[in-house]
Amino acid sequence: MKKQIIYIVLISYFIFSCNNMSNNMIYKRKIETKNNYKYKRGKLIKCLFLGCLCYGATMISYANSALKNISDNKFESLDNDYNIYSQSDYIEEVLSKYNNTIIKDRSDLHQVINNFKFKVGCEIGTWKGYFADAILQNWNGTLYMIDPYMHLDDWNMAFNKDNNTMNSIFNETKIFMKNKFGDRALFIRKNSIYAYNLFEDNYFDWLFIDGDHSFKGIFADLVNYYSKAKYLICGHDYLNMKQGGYDDFEVKKVVDGFARAKNLTIYNYGDKVWCFAK
Ligand SMILES: C[S@@+](CC[C@H](N)C(=O)[O-])C[C@H]1O[C@@H](n2cnc3c(N)ncnc32)[C@H](O)[C@@H]1O
């Protein structure tokens, strides 16, 4: 705006001086020497040149601010009348806006989630509640946490402890989360391959998958929960990794294949977090 005022002042000055000059020229032209006339004409050309420059700069500045307003308003208006429930484009725009930004930790995902007025979320694989705690502190919705908290015979991972250990982890985590968040923290103590049947389609606004990272585990979660999430599906450990002695992580391979089959764009936010909009 300041720039525009300066340009307007400059243009006014230019018009004023041109006017003066042409008056002078009309009255004095007859008595001016040929050289003096040339001098005046040179000045007039300079003024014209300056004027064009100012005019051009003003137009560019106006065009810039108009373009900026258009893109700002786009986000504002969509956000204000909160049309997102029919606005998958808006979700996609927000996701791409944050794409490749470095989220230091998966728990910073609330920066993305809070662009939408999501009410119900779900985390598959909660362990000690590290992600769930950080999300619930920074987001006002209700989070379902699906985790069997038991030894799983078909899950060959370091986190797969004996039943007693899993039981104590569950009790401690549940007490901690319930004291802190009350009914906003809801535990479903089940294996995700059975728990999905408890929920209708589109039950969750968003989903975070961080349970079994083996090929069969992530594949089952994507297939079973795709219809359960209404807007957004994210997860952790977007990589393929050989784990000597344990099942390999094959999250990236499966997520990429699934997204390709469904023609979805994957966004990547740092700390191995992946997301796609439905
Ligand atoms: C890596 S930890 C999760 C960490 C947690 N998301 C966080 O960010 O703090 C993996 C968890 O997935 C759970 N898990 C493994 N297989 C599962 C399955 N099929 N369904 C649900 N949870 C599962 C394990 O019990 C374990 O608690």
The ligand as an SDF file (V2000), in Angstrom:
LIG
                    3D

 27 29  0  0  0  0  0  0  0  0999 V2000
    5.5840  -48.4610   17.1710 C   0  0  0  0  0  0  0  0  0  0  0  0
    4.3940  -48.7600   18.3380 S   0  0  0  0  0  0  0  0  0  0  0  0
    3.3250  -47.3860   18.1290 C   0  0  0  0  0  0  0  0  0  0  0  0
    3.9050  -46.0650   18.5910 C   0  0  0  0  0  0  0  0  0  0  0  0
    2.8720  -44.9870   18.7340 C   0  0  0  0  0  0  0  0  0  0  0  0
    2.0800  -44.8220   17.5420 N   0  0  0  0  0  0  0  0  0  0  0  0
    3.5300  -43.6640   19.0520 C   0  0  0  0  0  0  0  0  0  0  0  0
    3.7310  -42.8550   18.1390 O   0  0  0  0  0  0  0  0  0  0  0  0
    3.8770  -43.4230   20.2060 O   0  0  0  0  0  0  0  0  0  0  0  0
    3.5180  -50.0650   17.6120 C   0  0  0  0  0  0  0  0  0  0  0  0
    2.2440  -50.4470   18.3430 C   0  0  0  0  0  0  0  0  0  0  0  0
    1.4250  -51.1340   17.3900 O   0  0  0  0  0  0  0  0  0  0  0  0
    0.6920  -52.1070   18.0560 C   0  0  0  0  0  0  0  0  0  0  0  0
    0.2340  -53.0920   17.0690 N   0  0  0  0  0  0  0  0  0  0  0  0
    0.9260  -54.0460   16.4280 C   0  0  0  0  0  0  0  0  0  0  0  0
    0.1470  -54.7530   15.6170 N   0  0  0  0  0  0  0  0  0  0  0  0
   -1.0780  -54.2030   15.7150 C   0  0  0  0  0  0  0  0  0  0  0  0
   -2.3270  -54.4800   15.1260 C   0  0  0  0  0  0  0  0  0  0  0  0
   -2.4850  -55.4650   14.2530 N   0  0  0  0  0  0  0  0  0  0  0  0
   -3.3800  -53.7270   15.4870 N   0  0  0  0  0  0  0  0  0  0  0  0
   -3.2380  -52.7090   16.3450 C   0  0  0  0  0  0  0  0  0  0  0  0
   -2.0840  -52.3960   16.9360 N   0  0  0  0  0  0  0  0  0  0  0  0
   -1.0160  -53.1410   16.6300 C   0  0  0  0  0  0  0  0  0  0  0  0
    1.6270  -52.6520   19.0990 C   0  0  0  0  0  0  0  0  0  0  0  0
    0.9460  -53.2570   20.1620 O   0  0  0  0  0  0  0  0  0  0  0  0
    2.3990  -51.4020   19.5160 C   0  0  0  0  0  0  0  0  0  0  0  0
    1.8380  -50.8330   20.6650 O   0  0  0  0  0  0  0  0  0  0  0  0
  1  2  1  0
  2  3  1  0
  2 10  1  0
  3  4  1  0
  4  5  1  0
  5  6  1  0
  5  7  1  0
  7  8  2  0
  7  9  1  0
 10 11  1  0
 11 12  1  0
 11 26  1  0
 12 13  1  0
 13 14  1  0
 13 24  1  0
 14 15  1  0
 14 23  1  0
 15 16  2  0
 16 17  1  0
 17 18  1  0
 17 23  2  0
 18 19  1  0
 18 20  2  0
 20 21  1  0
 21 22  2  0
 22 23  1  0
 24 25  1  0
 24 26  1  0
 26 27  1  0
M  CHG  2   2   1   9  -1
M  END
$$$$
